[in-house]
Amino acid sequence: MRRLIGYTLFWVAVGMIAELFVESILVSILIILFMLLIGYNLFMC
């Protein structure tokens, strides 16, 4: 479980760094929703 939490926190940090380079709020929201959908599908399947 610790490895899963560490993996998740690492990618959250990578996403926050990537967010610094995206200027549009709409694009940011669309990227977040897209990644949540992909993450959910990968986790549940």
CHARMM internal coordinates of N, CA and C (Angstrom, degrees):
IC EDIT
DIST 1 N 1 CA 1.4496
DIST 1 CA 1 C 1.5341
ANGL 1 N 1 CA 1 C 110.74
DIST 1 C 2 N 1.3205
ANGL 1 CA 1 C 2 N 117.10
DIHE 1 N 1 CA 1 C 2 N -37.30
DIST 2 N 2 CA 1.4671
ANGL 1 C 2 N 2 CA 120.29
DIHE 1 CA 1 C 2 N 2 CA 179.41
DIST 2 CA 2 C 1.5201
ANGL 2 N 2 CA 2 C 111.18
DIHE 1 C 2 N 2 CA 2 C -62.18
DIST 2 C 3 N 1.3286
ANGL 2 CA 2 C 3 N 116.51
DIHE 2 N 2 CA 2 C 3 N -37.27
DIST 3 N 3 CA 1.4649
ANGL 2 C 3 N 3 CA 120.16
DIHE 2 CA 2 C 3 N 3 CA 179.92
DIST 3 CA 3 C 1.5279
ANGL 3 N 3 CA 3 C 110.60
DIHE 2 C 3 N 3 CA 3 C -66.48
DIST 3 C 4 N 1.3228
ANGL 3 CA 3 C 4 N 117.31
DIHE 3 N 3 CA 3 C 4 N -39.32
DIST 4 N 4 CA 1.4636
ANGL 3 C 4 N 4 CA 121.30
DIHE 3 CA 3 C 4 N 4 CA 178.58
DIST 4 CA 4 C 1.5270
ANGL 4 N 4 CA 4 C 110.80
DIHE 3 C 4 N 4 CA 4 C -65.19
DIST 4 C 5 N 1.3136
ANGL 4 CA 4 C 5 N 117.17
DIHE 4 N 4 CA 4 C 5 N -42.85
DIST 5 N 5 CA 1.4666
ANGL 4 C 5 N 5 CA 120.92
DIHE 4 CA 4 C 5 N 5 CA 178.20
DIST 5 CA 5 C 1.5211
ANGL 5 N 5 CA 5 C 110.29
DIHE 4 C 5 N 5 CA 5 C -64.88
DIST 5 C 6 N 1.3234
ANGL 5 CA 5 C 6 N 117.40
DIHE 5 N 5 CA 5 C 6 N -42.36
DIST 6 N 6 CA 1.4544
ANGL 5 C 6 N 6 CA 120.92
DIHE 5 CA 5 C 6 N 6 CA 178.02
DIST 6 CA 6 C 1.5175
ANGL 6 N 6 CA 6 C 111.92
DIHE 5 C 6 N 6 CA 6 C -62.99
DIST 6 C 7 N 1.3134
ANGL 6 CA 6 C 7 N 116.70
DIHE 6 N 6 CA 6 C 7 N -42.21
DIST 7 N 7 CA 1.4678
ANGL 6 C 7 N 7 CA 121.97
DIHE 6 CA 6 C 7 N 7 CA 178.35
DIST 7 CA 7 C 1.5243
ANGL 7 N 7 CA 7 C 110.24
DIHE 6 C 7 N 7 CA 7 C -62.01
DIST 7 C 8 N 1.3184
ANGL 7 CA 7 C 8 N 115.80
DIHE 7 N 7 CA 7 C 8 N -44.30
DIST 8 N 8 CA 1.4618
ANGL 7 C 8 N 8 CA 120.56
DIHE 7 CA 7 C 8 N 8 CA -179.87
DIST 8 CA 8 C 1.5196
ANGL 8 N 8 CA 8 C 111.32
DIHE 7 C 8 N 8 CA 8 C -64.43
DIST 8 C 9 N 1.3203
ANGL 8 CA 8 C 9 N 117.19
DIHE 8 N 8 CA 8 C 9 N -45.06
DIST 9 N 9 CA 1.4619
ANGL 8 C 9 N 9 CA 120.44
DIHE 8 CA 8 C 9 N 9 CA 179.75
DIST 9 CA 9 C 1.5230
ANGL 9 N 9 CA 9 C 111.81
DIHE 8 C 9 N 9 CA 9 C -63.86
DIST 9 C 10 N 1.3174
ANGL 9 CA 9 C 10 N 116.77
DIHE 9 N 9 CA 9 C 10 N -36.81
DIST 10 N 10 CA 1.4631
ANGL 9 C 10 N 10 CA 120.38
DIHE 9 CA 9 C 10 N 10 CA 177.33
DIST 10 CA 10 C 1.5239
ANGL 10 N 10 CA 10 C 110.57
DIHE 9 C 10 N 10 CA 10 C -60.47
DIST 10 C 11 N 1.3181
ANGL 10 CA 10 C 11 N 117.29
DIHE 10 N 10 CA 10 C 11 N -47.22
DIST 11 N 11 CA 1.4626
ANGL 10 C 11 N 11 CA 119.66
DIHE 10 CA 10 C 11 N 11 CA -177.34
DIST 11 CA 11 C 1.5184
ANGL 11 N 11 CA 11 C 112.45
DIHE 10 C 11 N 11 CA 11 C -73.96
DIST 11 C 12 N 1.3118
ANGL 11 CA 11 C 12 N 117.75
DIHE 11 N 11 CA 11 C 12 N -27.19
DIST 12 N 12 CA 1.4692
ANGL 11 C 12 N 12 CA 120.01
DIHE 11 CA 11 C 12 N 12 CA 172.28
DIST 12 CA 12 C 1.5206
ANGL 12 N 12 CA 12 C 109.21
DIHE 11 C 12 N 12 CA 12 C -63.70
DIST 12 C 13 N 1.3335
ANGL 12 CA 12 C 13 N 116.57
DIHE 12 N 12 CA 12 C 13 N -42.74
DIST 13 N 13 CA 1.4622
ANGL 12 C 13 N 13 CA 120.57
DIHE 12 CA 12 C 13 N 13 CA 178.39
DIST 13 CA 13 C 1.5236
ANGL 13 N 13 CA 13 C 110.92
DIHE 12 C 13 N 13 CA 13 C -64.03
DIST 13 C 14 N 1.3187
ANGL 13 CA 13 C 14 N 118.22
DIHE 13 N 13 CA 13 C 14 N -41.07
DIST 14 N 14 CA 1.4607
ANGL 13 C 14 N 14 CA 121.54
DIHE 13 CA 13 C 14 N 14 CA 177.63
DIST 14 CA 14 C 1.5307
ANGL 14 N 14 CA 14 C 109.65
DIHE 13 C 14 N 14 CA 14 C -62.25
DIST 14 C 15 N 1.2992
ANGL 14 CA 14 C 15 N 117.23
DIHE 14 N 14 CA 14 C 15 N -41.02
DIST 15 N 15 CA 1.4659
ANGL 14 C 15 N 15 CA 121.32
DIHE 14 CA 14 C 15 N 15 CA 178.07
DIST 15 CA 15 C 1.5119
ANGL 15 N 15 CA 15 C 112.27
DIHE 14 C 15 N 15 CA 15 C -64.60
DIST 15 C 16 N 1.3176
ANGL 15 CA 15 C 16 N 117.25
DIHE 15 N 15 CA 15 C 16 N -38.22
DIST 16 N 16 CA 1.4622
ANGL 15 C 16 N 16 CA 120.31
DIHE 15 CA 15 C 16 N 16 CA 178.62
DIST 16 CA 16 C 1.5275
ANGL 16 N 16 CA 16 C 110.96
DIHE 15 C 16 N 16 CA 16 C -67.75
DIST 16 C 17 N 1.3136
ANGL 16 CA 16 C 17 N 116.75
DIHE 16 N 16 CA 16 C 17 N -37.07
DIST 17 N 17 CA 1.4644
ANGL 16 C 17 N 17 CA 120.07
DIHE 16 CA 16 C 17 N 17 CA 176.68
DIST 17 CA 17 C 1.5248
ANGL 17 N 17 CA 17 C 109.66
DIHE 16 C 17 N 17 CA 17 C -66.49
DIST 17 C 18 N 1.3262
ANGL 17 CA 17 C 18 N 117.63
DIHE 17 N 17 CA 17 C 18 N -42.77
DIST 18 N 18 CA 1.4669
ANGL 17 C 18 N 18 CA 121.00
DIHE 17 CA 17 C 18 N 18 CA 178.75
DIST 18 CA 18 C 1.5261
ANGL 18 N 18 CA 18 C 110.64
DIHE 17 C 18 N 18 CA 18 C -63.66
DIST 18 C 19 N 1.3168
ANGL 18 CA 18 C 19 N 116.84
DIHE 18 N 18 CA 18 C 19 N -33.88
DIST 19 N 19 CA 1.4662
ANGL 18 C 19 N 19 CA 121.72
DIHE 18 CA 18 C 19 N 19 CA -179.29
DIST 19 CA 19 C 1.5316
ANGL 19 N 19 CA 19 C 111.76
DIHE 18 C 19 N 19 CA 19 C -64.59
DIST 19 C 20 N 1.3016
ANGL 19 CA 19 C 20 N 117.46
DIHE 19 N 19 CA 19 C 20 N -25.65
DIST 20 N 20 CA 1.4621
ANGL 19 C 20 N 20 CA 120.71
DIHE 19 CA 19 C 20 N 20 CA 178.33
DIST 20 CA 20 C 1.5293
ANGL 20 N 20 CA 20 C 111.84
DIHE 19 C 20 N 20 CA 20 C -63.31
DIST 20 C 21 N 1.3310
ANGL 20 CA 20 C 21 N 117.13
DIHE 20 N 20 CA 20 C 21 N -24.52
DIST 21 N 21 CA 1.4573
ANGL 20 C 21 N 21 CA 121.45
DIHE 20 CA 20 C 21 N 21 CA -176.52
DIST 21 CA 21 C 1.5245
ANGL 21 N 21 CA 21 C 113.24
DIHE 20 C 21 N 21 CA 21 C -95.56
DIST 21 C 22 N 1.3236
ANGL 21 CA 21 C 22 N 117.83
DIHE 21 N 21 CA 21 C 22 N -8.38
DIST 22 N 22 CA 1.4659
ANGL 21 C 22 N 22 CA 121.30
DIHE 21 CA 21 C 22 N 22 CA 179.76
DIST 22 CA 22 C 1.5313
ANGL 22 N 22 CA 22 C 107.83
DIHE 21 C 22 N 22 CA 22 C -96.22
DIST 22 C 23 N 1.3126
ANGL 22 CA 22 C 23 N 115.96
DIHE 22 N 22 CA 22 C 23 N 123.01
DIST 23 N 23 CA 1.4652
ANGL 22 C 23 N 23 CA 119.74
DIHE 22 CA 22 C 23 N 23 CA -174.98
DIST 23 CA 23 C 1.5301
ANGL 23 N 23 CA 23 C 113.26
DIHE 22 C 23 N 23 CA 23 C -91.37
DIST 23 C 24 N 1.3064
ANGL 23 CA 23 C 24 N 117.79
DIHE 23 N 23 CA 23 C 24 N -30.88
DIST 24 N 24 CA 1.4570
ANGL 23 C 24 N 24 CA 121.09
DIHE 23 CA 23 C 24 N 24 CA -175.57
DIST 24 CA 24 C 1.5320
ANGL 24 N 24 CA 24 C 110.83
DIHE 23 C 24 N 24 CA 24 C -85.58
DIST 24 C 25 N 1.3224
ANGL 24 CA 24 C 25 N 115.87
DIHE 24 N 24 CA 24 C 25 N 131.08
DIST 25 N 25 CA 1.4651
ANGL 24 C 25 N 25 CA 120.43
DIHE 24 CA 24 C 25 N 25 CA 179.18
DIST 25 CA 25 C 1.5263
ANGL 25 N 25 CA 25 C 110.47
DIHE 24 C 25 N 25 CA 25 C -69.36
DIST 25 C 26 N 1.3307
ANGL 25 CA 25 C 26 N 117.22
DIHE 25 N 25 CA 25 C 26 N -37.93
DIST 26 N 26 CA 1.4665
ANGL 25 C 26 N 26 CA 120.71
DIHE 25 CA 25 C 26 N 26 CA 179.45
DIST 26 CA 26 C 1.5223
ANGL 26 N 26 CA 26 C 110.91
DIHE 25 C 26 N 26 CA 26 C -62.31
DIST 26 C 27 N 1.3172
ANGL 26 CA 26 C 27 N 117.18
DIHE 26 N 26 CA 26 C 27 N -44.23
DIST 27 N 27 CA 1.4645
ANGL 26 C 27 N 27 CA 120.79
DIHE 26 CA 26 C 27 N 27 CA 178.24
DIST 27 CA 27 C 1.5210
ANGL 27 N 27 CA 27 C 109.96
DIHE 26 C 27 N 27 CA 27 C -63.24
DIST 27 C 28 N 1.3147
ANGL 27 CA 27 C 28 N 117.42
DIHE 27 N 27 CA 27 C 28 N -39.70
DIST 28 N 28 CA 1.4604
ANGL 27 C 28 N 28 CA 121.40
DIHE 27 CA 27 C 28 N 28 CA 178.87
DIST 28 CA 28 C 1.5263
ANGL 28 N 28 CA 28 C 111.09
DIHE 27 C 28 N 28 CA 28 C -61.41
DIST 28 C 29 N 1.3224
ANGL 28 CA 28 C 29 N 116.46
DIHE 28 N 28 CA 28 C 29 N -45.22
DIST 29 N 29 CA 1.4650
ANGL 28 C 29 N 29 CA 120.53
DIHE 28 CA 28 C 29 N 29 CA -179.79
DIST 29 CA 29 C 1.5254
ANGL 29 N 29 CA 29 C 110.79
DIHE 28 C 29 N 29 CA 29 C -64.25
DIST 29 C 30 N 1.3318
ANGL 29 CA 29 C 30 N 116.85
DIHE 29 N 29 CA 29 C 30 N -41.58
DIST 30 N 30 CA 1.4626
ANGL 29 C 30 N 30 CA 120.02
DIHE 29 CA 29 C 30 N 30 CA 178.59
DIST 30 CA 30 C 1.5282
ANGL 30 N 30 CA 30 C 111.55
DIHE 29 C 30 N 30 CA 30 C -63.98
DIST 30 C 31 N 1.3272
ANGL 30 CA 30 C 31 N 117.27
DIHE 30 N 30 CA 30 C 31 N -40.77
DIST 31 N 31 CA 1.4632
ANGL 30 C 31 N 31 CA 120.85
DIHE 30 CA 30 C 31 N 31 CA 177.50
DIST 31 CA 31 C 1.5230
ANGL 31 N 31 CA 31 C 110.59
DIHE 30 C 31 N 31 CA 31 C -63.74
DIST 31 C 32 N 1.3329
ANGL 31 CA 31 C 32 N 117.23
DIHE 31 N 31 CA 31 C 32 N -43.38
DIST 32 N 32 CA 1.4643
ANGL 31 C 32 N 32 CA 121.10
DIHE 31 CA 31 C 32 N 32 CA 179.55
DIST 32 CA 32 C 1.5263
ANGL 32 N 32 CA 32 C 110.78
DIHE 31 C 32 N 32 CA 32 C -61.53
DIST 32 C 33 N 1.3402
ANGL 32 CA 32 C 33 N 117.03
DIHE 32 N 32 CA 32 C 33 N -46.12
DIST 33 N 33 CA 1.4670
ANGL 32 C 33 N 33 CA 119.89
DIHE 32 CA 32 C 33 N 33 CA 179.85
DIST 33 CA 33 C 1.5268
ANGL 33 N 33 CA 33 C 111.56
DIHE 32 C 33 N 33 CA 33 C -63.93
DIST 33 C 34 N 1.3255
ANGL 33 CA 33 C 34 N 116.95
DIHE 33 N 33 CA 33 C 34 N -40.37
DIST 34 N 34 CA 1.4609
ANGL 33 C 34 N 34 CA 121.51
DIHE 33 CA 33 C 34 N 34 CA 178.84
DIST 34 CA 34 C 1.5270
ANGL 34 N 34 CA 34 C 110.68
DIHE 33 C 34 N 34 CA 34 C -62.63
DIST 34 C 35 N 1.3204
ANGL 34 CA 34 C 35 N 117.01
DIHE 34 N 34 CA 34 C 35 N -45.44
DIST 35 N 35 CA 1.4662
ANGL 34 C 35 N 35 CA 120.70
DIHE 34 CA 34 C 35 N 35 CA -179.57
DIST 35 CA 35 C 1.5278
ANGL 35 N 35 CA 35 C 111.69
DIHE 34 C 35 N 35 CA 35 C -67.68
DIST 35 C 36 N 1.3317
ANGL 35 CA 35 C 36 N 117.73
DIHE 35 N 35 CA 35 C 36 N -37.27
DIST 36 N 36 CA 1.4633
ANGL 35 C 36 N 36 CA 120.26
DIHE 35 CA 35 C 36 N 36 CA 176.20
DIST 36 CA 36 C 1.5308
ANGL 36 N 36 CA 36 C 111.09
DIHE 35 C 36 N 36 CA 36 C -62.78
DIST 36 C 37 N 1.3177
ANGL 36 CA 36 C 37 N 116.17
DIHE 36 N 36 CA 36 C 37 N -41.21
DIST 37 N 37 CA 1.4643
ANGL 36 C 37 N 37 CA 120.50
DIHE 36 CA 36 C 37 N 37 CA 179.12
DIST 37 CA 37 C 1.5310
ANGL 37 N 37 CA 37 C 110.62
DIHE 36 C 37 N 37 CA 37 C -64.67
DIST 37 C 38 N 1.2996
ANGL 37 CA 37 C 38 N 117.37
DIHE 37 N 37 CA 37 C 38 N -45.35
DIST 38 N 38 CA 1.4652
ANGL 37 C 38 N 38 CA 120.80
DIHE 37 CA 37 C 38 N 38 CA 178.86
DIST 38 CA 38 C 1.5312
ANGL 38 N 38 CA 38 C 111.12
DIHE 37 C 38 N 38 CA 38 C -64.89
DIST 38 C 39 N 1.3165
ANGL 38 CA 38 C 39 N 116.74
DIHE 38 N 38 CA 38 C 39 N -44.11
DIST 39 N 39 CA 1.4665
ANGL 38 C 39 N 39 CA 120.56
DIHE 38 CA 38 C 39 N 39 CA 179.06
DIST 39 CA 39 C 1.5220
ANGL 39 N 39 CA 39 C 112.03
DIHE 38 C 39 N 39 CA 39 C -61.58
DIST 39 C 40 N 1.3124
ANGL 39 CA 39 C 40 N 117.18
DIHE 39 N 39 CA 39 C 40 N -41.97
DIST 40 N 40 CA 1.4507
ANGL 39 C 40 N 40 CA 120.71
DIHE 39 CA 39 C 40 N 40 CA 178.74
DIST 40 CA 40 C 1.5243
ANGL 40 N 40 CA 40 C 110.88
DIHE 39 C 40 N 40 CA 40 C -63.61
DIST 40 C 41 N 1.3323
ANGL 40 CA 40 C 41 N 116.43
DIHE 40 N 40 CA 40 C 41 N -45.10
DIST 41 N 41 CA 1.4598
ANGL 40 C 41 N 41 CA 120.02
DIHE 40 CA 40 C 41 N 41 CA 179.58
DIST 41 CA 41 C 1.5185
ANGL 41 N 41 CA 41 C 112.35
DIHE 40 C 41 N 41 CA 41 C -64.02
DIST 41 C 42 N 1.3261
ANGL 41 CA 41 C 42 N 117.15
DIHE 41 N 41 CA 41 C 42 N -40.21
DIST 42 N 42 CA 1.4686
ANGL 41 C 42 N 42 CA 119.83
DIHE 41 CA 41 C 42 N 42 CA 179.35
DIST 42 CA 42 C 1.5308
ANGL 42 N 42 CA 42 C 111.29
DIHE 41 C 42 N 42 CA 42 C -69.24
DIST 42 C 43 N 1.3322
ANGL 42 CA 42 C 43 N 117.40
DIHE 42 N 42 CA 42 C 43 N -35.43
DIST 43 N 43 CA 1.4573
ANGL 42 C 43 N 43 CA 120.78
DIHE 42 CA 42 C 43 N 43 CA -178.33
DIST 43 CA 43 C 1.5278
ANGL 43 N 43 CA 43 C 111.34
DIHE 42 C 43 N 43 CA 43 C -73.11
DIST 43 C 44 N 1.3205
ANGL 43 CA 43 C 44 N 117.54
DIHE 43 N 43 CA 43 C 44 N -37.40
DIST 44 N 44 CA 1.4636
ANGL 43 C 44 N 44 CA 120.72
DIHE 43 CA 43 C 44 N 44 CA -174.21
DIST 44 CA 44 C 1.5389
ANGL 44 N 44 CA 44 C 112.60
DIHE 43 C 44 N 44 CA 44 C -85.46
DIST 44 C 45 N 1.3089
ANGL 44 CA 44 C 45 N 118.67
DIHE 44 N 44 CA 44 C 45 N -22.43
DIST 45 N 45 CA 1.4731
ANGL 44 C 45 N 45 CA 120.05
DIHE 44 CA 44 C 45 N 45 CA -177.00
DIST 45 CA 45 C 1.5097
ANGL 45 N 45 CA 45 C 112.39
DIHE 44 C 45 N 45 CA 45 C -94.54
END
COOR INIT
IC SEED 1 N 1 CA 1 C
IC BUILD
